[in-house]
């Protein structure tokens, strides 16, 4: 049981101090009393950043309280209070730790930030996450505690602010003007050095650099940090549609001019229709009585300013009404 307790304490201290990797430690103090089963740690950093963590045991139960204040991480400032509890129980002939964590008073850049809640089980060989929710989004899966430490996670993303989403997945968007909401899913599998990522994401009603958009649909797969984009689409505010594909280095997302990105924009095509191969076709039903068909000759959305090897221009718009 002591082994599980040590694993849990180390894991909690790690989770509650993730932003520390971006900071320089100034000083710390703590109290580790193994007889009374009390563990506390307090760290002070530059610019009034601070971490406090307290863990104590009562029989087979464990309690945690932690507070982070003004931590800079990925270009953002985070503050939150985290509480948790766990209990050692028998499962399949061995002891496991069943626990939960939740946050409150969370802020990002001094503005309210969605709270986090988690249910998990730490066993001899693995960490199983039955729920890790943030707002309406949730992650489930498991992480092996044995080498090579396989990771298998599924994330369902619902109505997430796109800047908060980028901050949570560890992407710096300081030099990227972007807004909107994100929905979709991501599957993450592999080891830390070879994490395979695939999924579908849809951003809505926002701006990317100087381009207002109605919707951006992404399908992606690859090994982090480089992902390949396929069958993607962007709908501008005025309804103009572009298809695009290519590759993106997520570690260079804040640098749109990086040679690590290679995005090609091209017209959407109608399968088997040679005459309209160079046209983007959208159909929208209105009031249930007629159908509007837009045929848009595609051109490059220059305001995205991505590396783009394609070369075509906008020539015109044709609209057909079908009653």
C-alpha positions in Angstrom: 0.0 0.0 0.0 2.9 2.3 0.7 4.1 1.8 -2.8 0.7 3.0 -4.2 0.7 5.9 -1.8 4.2 7.0 -3.1 3.1 6.7 -6.7 -0.1 8.7 -6.0 1.8 11.5 -4.2 4.4 11.8 -6.9 1.7 11.8 -9.6 -0.3 14.5 -7.8 2.7 16.7 -7.2 3.6 16.3 -10.9 0.1 17.0 -12.2 -0.3 20.1 -10.0 3.1 21.5 -10.9 3.1 21.0 -14.7 3.4 24.7 -15.4 6.6 24.8 -13.3 8.6 23.6 -16.3 8.3 27.1 -17.7 9.5 28.8 -14.6 12.7 29.1 -12.5 12.4 27.8 -9.0 13.4 30.4 -6.4 12.8 28.6 -3.1 10.6 26.0 -1.5 9.7 24.5 1.9 7.8 21.4 3.0 6.9 18.9 5.7 7.2 15.2 5.0 6.2 13.3 8.1 6.0 9.5 7.4 4.9 8.6 10.9 1.8 10.9 10.7 1.4 10.3 7.0 1.5 14.1 6.2 3.1 15.5 3.1 3.2 19.2 2.3 5.1 21.3 -0.2 5.2 25.0 -0.9 7.1 26.6 -3.7 7.5 30.3 -4.6 8.5 31.5 -8.0 9.1 34.7 -9.8 6.3 37.2 -10.5 4.3 36.1 -7.5 3.8 32.5 -8.8 3.1 29.9 -6.2 2.3 26.3 -5.6 1.0 24.7 -2.4 0.3 21.0 -2.0 -0.9 19.1 1.1 -1.5 15.3 1.2 -2.5 13.3 4.2 -3.5 9.7 4.9 -6.1 8.2 7.2 -6.1 4.4 7.3 -6.7 3.4 3.7 -7.9 6.8 2.6 -5.9 9.7 1.1 -6.8 13.4 0.8 -5.2 16.1 -1.3 -5.4 19.9 -1.4 -3.4 22.0 -3.9 -3.3 25.6 -5.0 -1.5 27.1 -8.0 -1.4 30.8 -8.5 -0.2 33.0 -11.4 1.7 30.3 -13.3 2.9 31.1 -16.8 2.5 28.2 -19.2 2.4 28.3 -23.0 2.0 32.1 -23.0 -1.0 32.1 -20.6 -1.3 32.6 -16.8 -3.2 30.0 -14.8 -4.6 29.9 -11.3 -6.7 27.2 -9.6 -7.4 25.2 -6.5 -7.5 21.4 -6.7 -8.9 18.9 -4.2 -8.9 15.2 -4.4 -9.3 12.0 -2.4 -8.6 8.3 -2.9 -9.1 4.9 -1.2 -7.1 1.7 -1.4 -9.3 -1.2 -2.3 -8.9 -4.8 -3.3 -9.3 -5.7 -7.0 -8.4 -9.0 -8.6 -6.2 -10.1 -5.8 -4.2 -6.9 -5.4 -4.6 -3.4 -4.0 -5.5 -0.5 -6.2 -6.1 3.2 -5.5 -9.4 4.6 -6.7 -9.4 8.4 -6.6 -10.9 11.6 -7.9 -9.8 15.1 -8.5 -11.6 18.4 -9.1 -10.7 22.0 -9.5 -12.4 25.2 -8.5 -11.9 29.0 -8.9 -9.9 28.3 -12.1 -8.6 31.2 -14.1 -6.7 31.6 -17.4 -5.3 35.1 -18.0 -7.4 36.2 -15.0 -10.7 35.1 -16.7 -12.9 32.2 -15.6 -11.7 28.9 -17.0 -13.7 25.6 -17.2 -13.3 23.4 -14.2 -11.7 19.9 -14.3 -13.0 16.7 -12.8 -11.4 13.3 -12.9 -12.1 9.7 -11.7 -9.1 7.3 -12.0 -7.6 4.0 -10.8 -3.9 3.5 -10.1 -3.0 -0.2 -10.1 0.2 -2.1 -10.1 0.8 -1.7 -13.9 -1.4 1.1 -15.1 -3.3 4.3 -14.6 -6.9 4.0 -15.8 -8.9 7.2 -16.4 -12.6 6.6 -16.4 -13.4 10.3 -16.6 -11.3 13.5 -17.1 -13.9 16.2 -17.9 -13.3 19.8 -18.7 -16.5 21.7 -19.4 -18.5 19.5 -21.7 -15.4 17.7 -23.0 -14.1 14.4 -21.6 -11.1 12.1 -21.9 -11.0 8.3 -21.1 -8.3 5.7 -21.5 -5.2 4.2 -19.8 -1.5 4.8 -19.4 0.9 1.9 -18.6 3.2 2.4 -15.7 5.7 -0.1 -17.1 8.2 0.4 -19.9 7.7 1.4 -22.6 4.7 3.2 -21.0 2.0 2.8 -23.6 -0.6 5.6 -23.8 -4.1 5.0 -25.1 -6.5 7.9 -24.8 -9.7 9.1 -26.4 -10.8 12.7 -26.1 -14.3 13.9 -26.9 -14.3 17.7 -27.4 -17.5 19.8 -27.2 -18.0 23.6 -27.4 -14.4 24.5 -26.4 -13.0 27.9 -26.9 -10.2 27.4 -29.5 -7.6 29.5 -27.6 -8.3 27.5 -24.4 -8.0 24.3 -26.4 -4.6 25.2 -27.8 -3.4 26.1 -24.3 -4.6 22.8 -22.9 -2.8 20.7 -25.6 0.4 22.6 -25.0 0.4 24.8 -28.2 1.6 28.4 -28.0 -0.7 30.7 -30.0 1.0 34.0 -29.0 1.6 35.0 -32.6 -1.5 33.5 -34.0 -4.7 35.6 -34.1 -7.4 33.0 -33.7 -10.9 32.6 -32.2 -14.0 30.4 -32.4 -15.2 27.2 -30.8 -14.1 23.6 -31.4 -15.9 20.3 -31.5 -14.7 16.8 -32.4 -12.6 13.9 -31.2 -9.0 12.9 -30.9 -7.4 9.4 -30.4 -3.9 9.3 -28.9 -2.0 6.1 -28.8 1.7 5.1 -28.5 4.7 6.0 -26.3 5.8 9.5 -25.3 8.4 9.5 -28.1 6.0 8.2 -30.7 2.5 9.3 -30.0 0.2 8.6 -32.9 -2.7 11.2 -33.2 -5.8 11.0 -35.3 -9.2 12.5 -35.2 -11.6 15.0 -36.6 -12.1 18.6 -35.4 -14.5 21.3 -36.4 -14.0 25.0 -35.6 -16.9 27.5 -36.0 -17.6 31.2 -36.1 -14.2 32.7 -35.6 -11.2 34.4 -37.1 -7.8 33.0 -38.1 -5.3 35.8 -38.7 -7.3 38.2 -40.9 -9.8 35.7 -42.3 -13.3 35.5 -40.7 -14.7 32.0 -41.2 -18.0 30.2 -40.7 -16.4 26.7 -40.3 -13.2 24.9 -40.6 -13.4 21.1 -40.8 -10.1 19.1 -40.1 -9.3 15.5 -40.4 -5.8 14.7 -39.2 -3.4 11.8 -38.5 0.3 11.5 -37.7 3.0 11.1 -35.1 3.2 14.1 -32.8 4.2 16.8 -33.4 3.8 16.4 -37.2 0.3 15.7 -38.4 -1.1 15.2 -41.9 -4.3 17.0 -42.9 -6.7 15.4 -45.4 -10.2 16.1 -46.7 -10.2 19.4 -44.9 -12.4 22.4 -45.7 -12.7 26.0 -44.8 -15.9 28.1 -45.3 -15.3 31.8 -45.3 -17.7 34.3 -43.7 -19.2 35.1 -47.1 -19.8 31.4 -47.9 -16.8 30.9 -50.2 -15.4 27.4 -49.7 -11.9 26.0 -50.0 -10.6 22.4 -49.7 -7.1 22.0 -48.3 -4.6 19.3 -47.2 -1.0 19.0 -46.3 1.0 18.7 -43.1 1.5 20.9 -40.0 4.1 20.8 -37.3 2.1 21.4 -34.1 5.2 22.6 -32.3 5.5 25.4 -34.9 1.8 26.4 -34.9 2.5 29.9 -33.8 4.8 30.4 -36.8 2.7 30.4 -39.9 5.8 31.0 -42.1 7.6 27.9 -40.8 8.9 25.6 -43.5 7.6 22.8 -41.3 4.1 23.6 -42.6 3.1 22.7 -46.2 -0.6 23.4 -46.9 -2.2 23.2 -50.4 -5.5 24.8 -51.1 -7.6 23.4 -54.0 -11.2 23.3 -55.2 -13.6 20.8 -53.9 -14.6 18.3 -56.6 -17.7 16.5 -57.5 -16.8 12.9 -58.0 -16.7 11.8 -61.6 -17.7 15.2 -62.9 -14.9 16.4 -65.2 -16.6 19.6 -66.3 -16.9 20.9 -62.8 -13.6 19.6 -61.5 -12.3 23.1 -60.9 -15.4 24.3 -59.2 -16.4 24.3 -55.5 -20.0 23.1 -55.1 -22.2 23.8 -52.1 -25.9 23.0 -51.8 -28.1 24.6 -49.1 -31.8 24.1 -48.7 -33.9 27.1 -47.7 -37.4 27.1 -46.2 -37.9 23.5 -47.4 -39.3 24.7 -50.8 -36.2 25.1 -53.0 -32.5 24.3 -53.2 -29.7 26.8 -53.7 -26.7 25.5 -55.5 -23.5 27.6 -55.4 -20.7 26.9 -57.8 -17.6 28.8 -56.7 -14.5 29.0 -58.8 -11.8 28.5 -56.1 -8.9 30.8 -55.3 -6.4 31.1 -52.6 -7.4 32.6 -49.2 -4.3 34.8 -49.0 -5.1 36.0 -45.5 -4.2 32.6 -44.1 -0.6 33.3 -45.2 0.4 29.6 -45.0 3.0 27.9 -47.2 1.0 27.0 -50.3 2.4 25.6 -53.5 -0.9 25.9 -55.4 -1.5 28.7 -57.9 -5.0 29.7 -58.9 -7.3 32.7 -58.7 -11.0 33.4 -57.9 -12.9 33.8 -61.3 -16.5 33.9 -60.4 -19.7 32.6 -58.7 -22.7 30.9 -60.2 -25.9 30.3 -58.3 -28.8 28.1 -59.3 -32.2 27.8 -57.7 -34.1 24.5 -57.9 -37.8 24.6 -57.1 
